[in-house]
Amino acid sequence: MNELLKELAEKLGISTSFTYGCGTIKTSVVGDDVLRFFIESLGYGAKNDEEIRKSLERLEKRRWQKAAESVYVMTVDEQGFDLVLSEDEAKGEIEVSYAPEGNGDFSCLAVNFSEQERREEGHTAYVRLAAALQDRLAPGYYDVKIKTSRGEYKTLLAIAPKECYGLDTKGKGKLFGFAIQLYSLKSRRNWGVGDFTDLESMVDILANSGGDVIGLNPLNVLLHDCPESASPYASTSRLFLNPIYIDVEKVPFYEECDKDGQAIWFAKEKENIDYTAIYNAKIKALRNIFARLKANEGTDYYKEFEAFKAADTGELHRLAVFQTISEEKSKVCNQASKDWEDALSSSLGSGVEKFAAEHLYEIDFFKFLQFEADRQLKMVERKIKERNLALGLYRDLPVGVSKDSAEVWGDKYLYMQGSGAGAPPDNYFPTGQKWMLGAFNPFELKERCYKPFIRILRANMRYAGAVRIDHVMGLSRLYLIPDDGNEGTYLAYNVKDMFNILALESYLNKCVVVGECIGNVADGFKEMLAERNIYSLGVLWVERKDDNGTLKTPSEYERKYFASVGTHDMPPLKAWWYGTEIGIMKDLGLFTDEEAQGGYRWREHERRLLLQALDSEGVWPEDRWRKSDYLYGDGYPEGIEEAVHSYMSKTNSEVFMLQPEDIFQSMKVQNLPGTDIDKYPNWRSRLPVDIEDMESSEAYQRNIRAVKKWR
């Protein structure tokens, strides 16, 4: 490896080597070509040693070229910032004032200055001063002005609490709730996919059972012109909601003639969710409703819509323009000229303004979709408050965004160009995973005062008592892979700033934070989560004591866990028992016969360990004690769901999340990582029971009783 190249890469936060794998740890040394690619992606030259030296010099001078950084992020007990001034300027009077962000009413701020270092640039001597605040500021964002003899400088202070918002159980002790995939909910009322009215019903069911939290898949808007792109983890914007979750019949101005009953009946009869048929039926109905809304401008509903649009700071408009362009391109894709596409290829395109002016009605319609989705989710929050749930919604924030998204289209320079997020090799995916998700440019993100990240946090904390940060390690580093390659490396983010911003937004929004950190986790990272009061996932199939796979006992689970049996990427309990996903992987050619046989042998071993763990805790239901080993053709153990749920309910963890798929013995795997729709129907499985029948079912009653015995 070129040593100069290595030095430059490391100073830019690009890993030159990394470890990966589970059990057997391997080290990968990153190739020079990959390093050069990412260095150049960050705006620095690296074609030869001369370019690298110039880049190193440029990087060295970076901080000395402006008086103040765009933002300083800190905790309440380390308040201060630095300032670069000419030597003459530093000797003069320096006046500092502050105001809450956007307030404009500035007050003097007492600051002590001390010299940290000096540097000669040309014929001028500069000093870097440390500015320690004498007046302690409460957590929040503050505009700061610094006046000197030469002029005035501005910066933003983000002052965070030392840890994230704490879980308030409202005196209820250890909590439990459901982890659901909203799209999977079945009801005799809905149009073939779960919606916000179904979610309200689940709130009632949970409250009746004594539960307090509902975990959800990401609710973010997906591609309008391609409904079958159904992964909730590859959204077109993490700022807005998926209109497929709108209950059309609850929208003002709905009429029965808007419903395409035949199309919906056929869609509901299918084994898997037909996103295209359902989405198109909903959009057609919503267009009819929107036309009536536009004809009734004096109504309170119309005024609410106008107020919603007026509150937009630009992101809603960009999404609506992007969706309108996408719809138009899908109509004329065979005739569209290259010039037309180039003119609209980003929000900065030469044709965007003209296009928007010519499509005001369509753009308004897409804004209406977001207004109504937000209104219905707000109704769910109202129901949660009425039923006095201690935590309420537990939302899920994806690690990235689709590269063909409104976020990337609307602000392409904020994102890394020519590459996408993924995962390095591990035991499950020996060649790694190429997610192709857009990733923030860490330097540009800081220059923007982290505001894009802040907006995303706020959007997903809205109406939520807790938020799950998918792949929370991405706040520290992300594994990126060039679009035209398979070898990647990690790119570092300012982890201290990112965690402080997360803590501040958690505090301001009174929202508990949960970090998903299953996979390649750097040493000390989980301890960092604990220090910041960030909860972790405690998944039964992951919480092991040793290489033999021995399950942790309930007493060995951490208190700050959101515990669960599995996740959406793992098979439900009954499917796990039979090794369903192993057979699927073999049939798809993702496992060889030998690998599949090895998987079945290990699963048999795991089943034995599970039975032993359940026996040792005495959690089998009294009328369904284990009758045999169930290992050699004896079938599926009666009462095992109750036993497993009792086992997990006994854990120290403050929150336990049940999956309805486990209660109702689903054999469908919601998502098979590493596959697309051409191989497996990910994100398309419905629950086997209608919502209307859940509470009265024996399976539900028995499992809730098992949980409440310990919670």
C-alpha positions, 0 to 999 in steps of 0.5 A: 500500500502506498504510505502517502495514500494511506496517510491521506485516507486515514486523515479523511476517515477512510479505513485502510484495513478492517476486521470482519466476520463472526467467530473467526475474525479476518482482516481485510486490507483495502486496495489502493484503487478503492482508497483513491476512489473514496478520497476523490469522492470526498473532493481530494486528489489522489492520482499520484504522490504529488496530488496526494501531498497537495491534498494533505497540505490542503487538509492541514490548512482547512481549519485555518481558513475560517474563523469559526466552524459552521457548528460546534456540538458539545454536551452541557458539561463541556461548553466551548468552541475554538476560534481562528483569528489573525494575531492582531485581531486576537489581541483586540476586544472580542465580543460574543453574543447568543440567542436561541436558534432563529430567535434573533434576540441576542444577549452577551455571552461571557467567554474566557479565551486562551491560546491553543496554537499558532500558524504562519500563513503567507505573511500573516500570523494566526492563532487558534483560541479556545473559547470556554463559556462561563455562562452555562446554557441549557440543552438546545441550539444557539446562534452565536455572533463573534465580533472583533476589530476586523468584523463579525463571525457566526456559528451555531452551538448545539448543546446536548444532554449527556445522555438520551431521554430516559424511559418513563414506565409511568409506574407500570414496571417492565413493559411489553408490546407488539412488534408488527409490520404494519403492511402485514395486518389483515382485517376484513375492513382494509383494502389488502394492506394494513393501514393507520385504522388497523394500527388504531385497532392494534392500540386498543387490543394492546391496551386491553391486554395491558401492553404499552408499546407498538413497534413498527417497520419504517413508515417512510414513503416509497417509490410512487412509480414502482409500488413493488419496490416494497422494502421499507428500508429503501425509502424515497424519503425518510422525512415523509410517510407512505400513503399506502397506509392511508385508510381511504374510507376515513378521508373526508370527501370519500364516496363509496364509488371511489372504491374499486371493490373487484380489484381490492377483492382480487388483491386480498385473495392473493397469498402475498400482498399485491402492492401494485393493485392495492396502491393503484386502487388507493391512488385512484380513489385519493385523486377523486377525493382530492378533486372534491377537496379542491372544489370545497376550498372553504372547508375546515379540512381544506384550511388544514391542508393549506396550513400543512403546506404553509409549514413546509420549509422546502422538503415537502415541495421537493418530494412532491416535485420529485414524485410528479417528475417520476410519474411523468417519466414513467408515462413517457419513458420510451419517448423522453429525450436525454436532454429532458432527463438531464434537465430534471435529473436533480432539484438543481436541474435547468428544467425543474422550475419550469416543470413545477410551474406546469404541474402545480395540480399534480404537485399539490396532489402529492402534498395532499397525500402527505397531509392525509397520511400525517393526519391519520398517524396523528389520530393514532397518537391521539388514541395512544394518549386516550388509552394511556400507553406508557410508551406508545409507538416505537418507530424505525429509522432506516440506516440509509435511503434509496439512491433513486430517492427524493432525498438524493435527487433533492440534495445530491451534494450532501450524499456520497457520489458513485457509491452506496452503503452495504455490509462487509463479509460475515458468516451469513454473507461471505461476499458481503451485502451491497445495499446501494443506499445513499450515505451522507458525505460526513464533511458536507453534513457538518458544514450543513450544521447536521441539519439534514440529519436533525430533520430526519430524526425529528420526522421519525420521532414525531408521534413516537415514544421511542425510535429504533436507529437501524444499524446504529453503527452507521453513526460512527462508520458506514461500509461503502461500496463503489457502484461499479465494484464489490470491494468497499471500506468504512467511512468514518463520521464524527461519532461524538457529534452524531451521538450528541445530536441524537441525545439532544433530539431525543431530549427535545422530542422526549423520545427513547432511543434504541440502537440496532447493532447486530453484525460487525460491531467495533470494540467498545461501541456497545459500551458507548451506547450504554453510556448515552442511555441508548437501549439495545436490542436483546434478541433471543437467537443472538443473545448467546453465552458461548460458541456452543450456542448456549442461550443466555438466561433471563437474568443475564439480559441487560436492563436497557434492552428492548428484548424480542424472540426474533426480528423481521430478518429472522424466521418466526418461531415455528418456521425457525423450529423447522429450519424453513429459511434453510430450505428456502436458501437451499432451493434458491441456490444460496446454500449448497447441499452441504451447507444446508445439511450443516444448517439443519444439524446446527438447528437441531442442536439449537432446538435442544438448547432452547428446550433445555433453557425453557426447562431450566426456567420452568416456563412451560404452561401447566397444562402443556408440559413438554412431552418429548424431545421433539427432535426426531419427527415428533412435530412442533411442541405444543405450548412452546410459544407460551414457554418462549414468551414467558422466558423472554418476559422473565428477562431483566429487560425493561421492554419485551416485544412480541411478534404476532407471527410467533403467537399465530404460528406463521411459517412465512419469513418476512424478509430473507436478507440478500434476496430481491423479489425475483428470488423471494417475496420479501415484505409481502407476507400477511398475518394468518389471523384477521385483527377482528379475531385476534383478541378472541383467539385462544392462541392470543389469550394464552400468550398474553397470559404467559407474558403478564405472569412476569410483566 
